[in-house]
């Protein structure tokens, strides 16, 4: 079942249950899907990969907002963003732990033969493709840098 159909179904359920935080997050997802579908060059439907990227983008935006709100002592707004992140993450594949990401990155480093930080781009390219949807880019980047500086 496509993400759009699932979201519409869950949106109806959230309305009936009067689930305010669920409604906010689901409406945001639905709006993002509609924007992606109607964007110039967009297709009638999103691929599964496109759906995951869209959801990850929404989570990243909210996490960035949380950071800003916490710096500005706006806990009320940060809480709303955290609630939305929780709901949106339910539609993403299970995220890998840092240890699991380290194992994958270590294997990529071994396969490519990269020994120092100058090969960061090469390792990041492969790691980003392999871990797409399973880990965010910021975490992958930090782990790649850590492992490459330890190896050099």
C-alpha positions as CSV (number, residue, x, y, z in Angstrom):
1,X,0.0,0.0,0.0
2,X,1.4,3.4,-0.9
3,X,2.3,5.9,1.7
4,X,-0.4,8.4,0.5
5,X,-3.2,5.8,1.0
6,X,-1.8,4.8,4.4
7,X,-1.6,8.4,5.5
8,X,-5.1,9.2,4.4
9,X,-6.4,6.2,6.2
10,X,-4.6,7.1,9.4
11,X,-5.6,10.7,9.1
12,X,-9.3,9.6,9.2
13,X,-8.6,7.5,12.2
14,X,-6.8,10.4,14.0
15,X,-9.7,12.7,13.2
16,X,-12.2,10.2,14.7
17,X,-9.9,9.7,17.8
18,X,-9.4,13.5,18.1
19,X,-5.6,12.8,18.2
20,X,-4.3,16.4,17.9
21,X,-0.5,15.6,17.6
22,X,-1.2,12.8,15.1
23,X,-3.4,15.1,13.0
24,X,-0.7,17.7,12.9
25,X,2.0,15.3,11.8
26,X,-0.2,13.4,9.3
27,X,-1.4,16.6,7.7
28,X,2.2,17.7,7.3
29,X,3.1,14.4,5.6
30,X,0.0,14.7,3.3
31,X,0.9,18.3,2.4
32,X,4.5,17.2,1.6
33,X,3.3,14.3,-0.6
34,X,1.0,16.6,-2.5
35,X,3.8,19.1,-3.0
36,X,6.1,16.4,-4.3
37,X,3.5,15.1,-6.7
38,X,2.6,18.5,-8.1
39,X,6.1,19.9,-8.2
40,X,7.6,20.6,-11.6
41,X,9.0,17.4,-13.0
42,X,7.2,15.4,-10.3
43,X,5.4,12.2,-11.3
44,X,1.8,11.2,-10.5
45,X,3.1,8.9,-7.7
46,X,6.1,8.7,-5.5
47,X,8.4,5.7,-5.5
48,X,9.0,3.9,-2.2
49,X,12.5,5.4,-2.1
50,X,11.1,8.9,-2.8
51,X,8.6,8.4,0.1
52,X,11.4,7.5,2.5
53,X,13.4,10.5,1.4
54,X,10.4,12.7,1.9
55,X,9.8,11.4,5.4
56,X,13.4,11.7,6.3
57,X,13.4,15.3,5.1
58,X,10.3,16.1,7.3
59,X,12.0,14.5,10.4
60,X,15.2,16.5,9.7
61,X,13.3,19.7,9.4
62,X,11.6,19.1,12.7
63,X,14.8,18.1,14.5
64,X,16.5,21.3,13.2
65,X,13.5,23.3,14.5
66,X,13.7,21.5,17.9
67,X,17.4,22.6,18.2
68,X,16.5,26.2,17.4
69,X,13.5,26.3,19.7
70,X,15.6,24.9,22.6
71,X,18.3,27.5,22.0
72,X,15.6,30.2,22.2
73,X,14.0,28.7,25.3
74,X,10.8,27.9,23.5
75,X,10.1,24.5,25.1
76,X,6.4,24.7,24.1
77,X,7.2,24.8,20.4
78,X,10.0,22.1,20.8
79,X,7.5,19.7,22.4
80,X,5.1,20.0,19.4
81,X,8.0,19.3,17.0
82,X,9.1,16.3,19.0
83,X,5.5,14.9,19.0
84,X,5.5,15.3,15.2
85,X,8.8,13.5,14.8
86,X,7.5,10.6,16.8
87,X,4.5,10.2,14.5
88,X,6.5,10.7,11.3
89,X,9.2,8.1,12.3
90,X,6.4,5.5,12.5
91,X,6.3,5.5,8.7
92,X,10.1,5.2,8.3
93,X,11.9,1.9,8.2
94,X,13.6,0.9,11.5
95,X,16.7,3.0,11.9
96,X,20.0,1.3,12.5
97,X,21.9,1.8,15.8
98,X,25.3,3.5,15.8
99,X,27.0,0.2,16.3
100,X,25.3,-1.3,13.3
101,X,26.2,1.7,11.1
102,X,29.8,1.4,12.3
103,X,29.9,-2.2,11.2
104,X,28.6,-1.3,7.7
105,X,30.9,1.6,7.3
106,X,33.9,-0.4,8.5
107,X,33.1,-3.1,5.9
108,X,32.9,-0.4,3.2
109,X,36.2,1.1,4.2
110,X,37.8,-2.4,4.0
111,X,36.3,-3.0,0.6
112,X,37.4,0.3,-0.9
113,X,40.8,0.2,0.7
114,X,40.5,3.8,1.8
115,X,43.0,4.5,4.6
116,X,42.7,8.2,5.4
117,X,40.3,11.1,5.5
118,X,41.0,12.1,1.9
119,X,38.8,9.1,0.8
120,X,35.8,10.5,2.8
121,X,33.8,11.3,-0.3
122,X,34.2,7.9,-1.8
123,X,33.2,6.1,1.5
124,X,30.3,8.5,2.1
125,X,28.9,7.9,-1.4
126,X,28.7,4.2,-1.0
127,X,27.6,4.4,2.6
128,X,24.8,6.8,1.8
129,X,23.4,4.5,-0.9
130,X,23.6,1.4,1.3
131,X,22.1,3.0,4.4
132,X,19.5,5.1,2.6
133,X,16.4,5.1,4.8
134,X,18.1,3.3,7.6
135,X,20.2,6.1,9.0
136,X,20.4,9.8,8.6
137,X,23.3,11.4,6.7
138,X,24.6,13.4,9.7
139,X,25.1,10.2,11.7
140,X,26.7,8.3,8.8
141,X,29.1,11.3,8.2
142,X,30.2,11.4,11.8
143,X,30.9,7.7,11.9
144,X,32.8,7.7,8.6
145,X,35.0,10.6,9.8
146,X,35.6,8.9,13.2
147,X,36.6,5.6,11.5
148,X,38.8,7.2,8.9
149,X,40.7,9.3,11.5
150,X,41.2,6.3,13.7
151,X,42.6,4.3,10.7
152,X,45.0,7.0,9.6
